């Protein structure tokens, strides 16, 4: 069973939850600060602004974080340092490094360094994915 927060969850320090959390509002740091968030279950929230996030599955509107380590991420927009995930389904992704099983995005997916995944696909006709200073490696390319 998930711990439910009826409004915003305001982090005042690095936080650990031993169960899933359902935040009816947003997850933010007090006074605009960023704190690490570890959830031993899933996160369901509006928007997340945190330092580093470690969780099972994340379902959120927008995520702005340092590092994200998760099973599955379903989000509107992701702006992160590093993403290590099972599957990513997002509107837009902006990250330093992405290491995922499957990536599905709407318009743009880019990493400053590398993208590693089994598959990567945009859902918009002229969607684009690229790595600025690195490369995109898919499972098919890696097995050549």
Phi and psi in degrees as GROMACS dihedral restraints (atoms count N, CA, C in turn):
[ dihedral_restraints ]
;  ai    aj    ak    al  type     phi  dphi    fc
    3     4     5     6     1   -87.3    20    10
    4     5     6     7     1   146.8    20    10
    6     7     8     9     1   -81.3    20    10
    7     8     9    10     1   126.9    20    10
    9    10    11    12     1  -103.4    20    10
   10    11    12    13     1   132.4    20    10
   12    13    14    15     1  -114.7    20    10
   13    14    15    16     1   118.6    20    10
   15    16    17    18     1   -72.4    20    10
   16    17    18    19     1   -24.7    20    10
   18    19    20    21     1  -121.8    20    10
   19    20    21    22     1  -141.8    20    10
   21    22    23    24     1   -75.6    20    10
   22    23    24    25     1   149.2    20    10
   24    25    26    27     1  -101.3    20    10
   25    26    27    28     1   111.2    20    10
   27    28    29    30     1  -101.9    20    10
   28    29    30    31     1   112.5    20    10
   30    31    32    33     1   -81.8    20    10
   31    32    33    34     1   131.6    20    10
   33    34    35    36     1  -107.6    20    10
   34    35    36    37     1    -8.1    20    10
   36    37    38    39     1  -163.4    20    10
   37    38    39    40     1   172.5    20    10
   39    40    41    42     1   -55.2    20    10
   40    41    42    43     1   135.8    20    10
   42    43    44    45     1  -129.4    20    10
   43    44    45    46     1   145.6    20    10
   45    46    47    48     1  -126.9    20    10
   46    47    48    49     1   129.9    20    10
   48    49    50    51     1  -118.9    20    10
   49    50    51    52     1   127.4    20    10
   51    52    53    54     1   -80.0    20    10
   52    53    54    55     1    -7.9    20    10
   54    55    56    57     1  -129.4    20    10
   55    56    57    58     1   172.5    20    10
   57    58    59    60     1   -64.3    20    10
   58    59    60    61     1   153.6    20    10
   60    61    62    63     1  -126.0    20    10
   61    62    63    64     1   141.8    20    10
   63    64    65    66     1  -122.3    20    10
   64    65    66    67     1   105.9    20    10
   66    67    68    69     1  -105.9    20    10
   67    68    69    70     1   113.6    20    10
   69    70    71    72     1   -71.9    20    10
   70    71    72    73     1   -16.0    20    10
   72    73    74    75     1  -111.4    20    10
   73    74    75    76     1  -132.6    20    10
   75    76    77    78     1  -115.3    20    10
   76    77    78    79     1   161.0    20    10
   78    79    80    81     1  -106.4    20    10
   79    80    81    82     1   117.0    20    10
   81    82    83    84     1  -138.4    20    10
   82    83    84    85     1   160.2    20    10
   84    85    86    87     1   -90.3    20    10
   85    86    87    88     1   144.0    20    10
   87    88    89    90     1   -61.0    20    10
   88    89    90    91     1   137.0    20    10
   90    91    92    93     1    57.6    20    10
   91    92    93    94     1    30.3    20    10
   93    94    95    96     1    76.1    20    10
   94    95    96    97     1     6.0    20    10
   96    97    98    99     1   -78.6    20    10
   97    98    99   100     1   160.1    20    10
   99   100   101   102     1  -110.8    20    10
  100   101   102   103     1   131.4    20    10
  102   103   104   105     1  -125.5    20    10
  103   104   105   106     1   154.6    20    10
  105   106   107   108     1   -74.9    20    10
  106   107   108   109     1   146.3    20    10
  108   109   110   111     1  -130.7    20    10
  109   110   111   112     1   118.5    20    10
  111   112   113   114     1  -116.6    20    10
  112   113   114   115     1   124.7    20    10
  114   115   116   117     1  -125.4    20    10
  115   116   117   118     1   121.7    20    10
  117   118   119   120     1   -80.4    20    10
  118   119   120   121     1    16.7    20    10
  120   121   122   123     1  -143.8    20    10
  121   122   123   124     1  -134.5    20    10
  123   124   125   126     1  -110.4    20    10
  124   125   126   127     1   158.4    20    10
  126   127   128   129     1  -117.3    20    10
  127   128   129   130     1   128.0    20    10
  129   130   131   132     1  -126.3    20    10
  130   131   132   133     1   113.0    20    10
  132   133   134   135     1  -152.0    20    10
  133   134   135   136     1   167.9    20    10
  135   136   137   138     1   -69.5    20    10
  136   137   138   139     1   -83.1    20    10
  138   139   140   141     1  -120.7    20    10
  139   140   141   142     1   148.5    20    10
  141   142   143   144     1  -123.9    20    10
  142   143   144   145     1   126.7    20    10
  144   145   146   147     1  -127.4    20    10
  145   146   147   148     1   104.2    20    10
  147   148   149   150     1  -144.6    20    10
  148   149   150   151     1   167.9    20    10
  150   151   152   153     1   -69.9    20    10
  151   152   153   154     1   -76.3    20    10
  153   154   155   156     1  -123.5    20    10
  154   155   156   157     1   143.7    20    10
  156   157   158   159     1  -122.9    20    10
  157   158   159   160     1   129.6    20    10
  159   160   161   162     1  -130.1    20    10
  160   161   162   163     1   114.2    20    10
  162   163   164   165     1  -154.1    20    10
  163   164   165   166     1   168.0    20    10
  165   166   167   168     1   -67.5    20    10
  166   167   168   169     1   -74.7    20    10
  168   169   170   171     1  -124.5    20    10
  169   170   171   172     1   144.9    20    10
  171   172   173   174     1  -123.0    20    10
  172   173   174   175     1   125.9    20    10
  174   175   176   177     1  -124.0    20    10
  175   176   177   178     1   110.2    20    10
  177   178   179   180     1  -150.5    20    10
  178   179   180   181     1   165.5    20    10
  180   181   182   183     1   -73.0    20    10
  181   182   183   184     1   -77.3    20    10
  183   184   185   186     1  -118.2    20    10
  184   185   186   187     1   141.7    20    10
  186   187   188   189     1  -123.2    20    10
  187   188   189   190     1   125.3    20    10
  189   190   191   192     1  -125.7    20    10
  190   191   192   193     1   107.8    20    10
  192   193   194   195     1  -149.7    20    10
  193   194   195   196     1   166.7    20    10
  195   196   197   198     1   -76.1    20    10
  196   197   198   199     1   -76.0    20    10
  198   199   200   201     1  -117.4    20    10
  199   200   201   202     1   140.4    20    10
  201   202   203   204     1  -123.6    20    10
  202   203   204   205     1   124.8    20    10
  204   205   206   207     1  -124.9    20    10
  205   206   207   208     1   110.3    20    10
  207   208   209   210     1  -149.1    20    10
  208   209   210   211     1   163.3    20    10
  210   211   212   213     1   -72.0    20    10
  211   212   213   214     1   -68.8    20    10
  213   214   215   216     1  -127.4    20    10
  214   215   216   217     1   141.7    20    10
  216   217   218   219     1  -123.2    20    10
  217   218   219   220     1   124.2    20    10
  219   220   221   222     1  -123.9    20    10
  220   221   222   223     1   108.1    20    10
  222   223   224   225     1  -145.5    20    10
  223   224   225   226     1   161.8    20    10
  225   226   227   228     1   -71.4    20    10
  226   227   228   229     1   -66.6    20    10
  228   229   230   231     1  -130.4    20    10
  229   230   231   232     1   142.8    20    10
  231   232   233   234     1  -123.7    20    10
  232   233   234   235     1   124.1    20    10
  234   235   236   237     1  -124.0    20    10
  235   236   237   238     1   107.9    20    10
  237   238   239   240     1  -144.7    20    10
  238   239   240   241     1   160.6    20    10
  240   241   242   243     1   -71.9    20    10
  241   242   243   244     1   -69.1    20    10
  243   244   245   246     1  -126.6    20    10
  244   245   246   247     1   140.7    20    10
  246   247   248   249     1  -122.6    20    10
  247   248   249   250     1   123.9    20    10
  249   250   251   252     1  -125.4    20    10
  250   251   252   253     1   108.5    20    10
  252   253   254   255     1  -147.0    20    10
  253   254   255   256     1   161.3    20    10
  255   256   257   258     1   -71.2    20    10
  256   257   258   259     1   -72.3    20    10
  258   259   260   261     1  -124.5    20    10
  259   260   261   262     1   143.4    20    10
  261   262   263   264     1  -123.4    20    10
  262   263   264   265     1   125.2    20    10
  264   265   266   267     1  -126.7    20    10
  265   266   267   268     1   108.7    20    10
  267   268   269   270     1  -144.1    20    10
  268   269   270   271     1   163.3    20    10
  270   271   272   273     1   -70.9    20    10
  271   272   273   274     1   -67.6    20    10
  273   274   275   276     1  -132.2    20    10
  274   275   276   277     1   146.3    20    10
  276   277   278   279     1  -126.4    20    10
  277   278   279   280     1   128.6    20    10
  279   280   281   282     1  -132.2    20    10
  280   281   282   283     1   113.4    20    10
  282   283   284   285     1  -148.9    20    10
  283   284   285   286     1   164.4    20    10
  285   286   287   288     1   -76.2    20    10
  286   287   288   289     1   -59.6    20    10
  288   289   290   291     1  -130.4    20    10
  289   290   291   292     1   143.9    20    10
  291   292   293   294     1  -126.5    20    10
  292   293   294   295     1   127.0    20    10
  294   295   296   297     1  -130.0    20    10
  295   296   297   298     1   106.9    20    10
  297   298   299   300     1  -144.8    20    10
  298   299   300   301     1   165.3    20    10
  300   301   302   303     1   -76.6    20    10
  301   302   303   304     1   -67.4    20    10
  303   304   305   306     1  -125.9    20    10
  304   305   306   307     1   139.8    20    10
  306   307   308   309     1  -123.0    20    10
  307   308   309   310     1   124.9    20    10
  309   310   311   312     1  -127.2    20    10
  310   311   312   313     1   128.0    20    10
  312   313   314   315     1  -138.7    20    10
  313   314   315   316     1   167.4    20    10
  315   316   317   318     1   -85.8    20    10
  316   317   318   319     1   -66.6    20    10
  318   319   320   321     1  -111.7    20    10
  319   320   321   322     1   -52.1    20    10
  321   322   323   324     1  -137.9    20    10
  322   323   324   325     1   136.2    20    10
  324   325   326   327     1  -134.6    20    10
  325   326   327   328     1   118.8    20    10
  327   328   329   330     1  -143.0    20    10
  328   329   330   331     1   152.4    20    10
  330   331   332   333     1  -126.2    20    10
  331   332   333   334     1   147.0    20    10
  333   334   335   336     1   -70.3    20    10
  334   335   336   337     1   -35.2    20    10
  336   337   338   339     1  -108.8    20    10
  337   338   339   340     1   -93.1    20    10
  339   340   341   342     1  -124.7    20    10
  340   341   342   343     1   154.2    20    10
  342   343   344   345     1  -124.2    20    10
  343   344   345   346     1   124.8    20    10
  345   346   347   348     1  -124.3    20    10
  346   347   348   349     1   126.3    20    10
  348   349   350   351     1  -165.2    20    10
  349   350   351   352     1   168.3    20    10
  351   352   353   354     1   -74.9    20    10
  352   353   354   355     1   -45.9    20    10
  354   355   356   357     1  -146.7    20    10
  355   356   357   358     1   151.8    20    10
  357   358   359   360     1  -142.2    20    10
  358   359   360   361     1   128.2    20    10
  360   361   362   363     1  -151.5    20    10
  361   362   363   364     1   133.6    20    10
  363   364   365   366     1   -90.7    20    10
  364   365   366   367     1   146.8    20    10
  366   367   368   369     1   -94.2    20    10
  367   368   369   370     1   -12.6    20    10
  369   370   371   372     1   -89.1    20    10
  370   371   372   373     1   147.1    20    10
  372   373   374   375     1   -53.4    20    10
  373   374   375   376     1   -44.7    20    10
  375   376   377   378     1  -110.1    20    10
  376   377   378   379     1    34.7    20    10
  378   379   380   381     1   -67.1    20    10
  379   380   381   382     1   155.8    20    10
  381   382   383   384     1  -133.5    20    10
  382   383   384   385     1   141.7    20    10
  384   385   386   387     1  -134.3    20    10
  385   386   387   388     1   142.2    20    10
  387   388   389   390     1  -163.9    20    10
  388   389   390   391     1   162.8    20    10
  390   391   392   393     1  -117.9    20    10
  391   392   393   394     1   124.8    20    10
  393   394   395   396     1   -65.4    20    10
  394   395   396   397     1   -54.0    20    10
  396   397   398   399     1  -117.3    20    10
  397   398   399   400     1    16.9    20    10
  399   400   401   402     1  -141.4    20    10
  400   401   402   403     1  -142.0    20    10
  402   403   404   405     1  -144.8    20    10
  403   404   405   406     1   161.7    20    10
  405   406   407   408     1  -101.9    20    10
  406   407   408   409     1   124.3    20    10
  408   409   410   411     1  -121.3    20    10
  409   410   411   412     1   121.3    20    10
  411   412   413   414     1  -105.2    20    10
  412   413   414   415     1   163.6    20    10
  414   415   416   417     1   -56.6    20    10
  415   416   417   418     1   -39.4    20    10
  417   418   419   420     1   -62.6    20    10
  418   419   420   421     1   -44.9    20    10
  420   421   422   423     1   -68.4    20    10
  421   422   423   424     1   -36.7    20    10
  423   424   425   426     1   -68.6    20    10
  424   425   426   427     1   -25.9    20    10
  426   427   428   429     1   -85.9    20    10
  427   428   429   430     1    -2.7    20    10
